[in-house]
């Protein structure tokens, strides 16, 4: 009978980009959250990538690449503008932290 080794586990920080040791991990997490919202909006509105691209002012291959996780070339501001173009209000809220360290997040 084969013996199996137990896999080593390491607790997550809550940010996969930080866990991977990438620079600017907080910014990557925010961008990923915005791209998730863009993807959800495209699906909920039953838009084709081509239609979404027209609304956002980019071409369809760029939408495809962005939804596949290639969004490093976009600023947080530009991703927020895409959400506005897709019919969302984007609101930035600044408030005192409750406990622990302060954070950036997409709700």
C-alpha positions, 0 to 999 in steps of 0.5 A: 500500500502506498503511503501518502504524505500530508500536504503542508498548509499555510494560512492565507493573509486574505490576499493571494497576491501578498501570499505569493509575494508580489509587489503592490499586492493590495492594488492587485487585489483591488483590481481583481475585485473590480474585474470580478464586478465587471465580469458579473455585470457582463453576465447579469446583463447578458452582454457579449464581450463585443457589446461590453467592449463597445460600451467600455471603449476597448476592443473585444480581445482586451475584454477577453484578456481582462476577464482571463486575469490579464488586467495589470495594464489597467489602472484602478481608475480605468477599471472603475470607469469601465464599471460606470460605462457598464451602468454602475455608480462607483462610490469611494468611501473613506472612513475610520478603521474599526479594528486591526489594520486599515484596508482597501476593498471592493464591496 
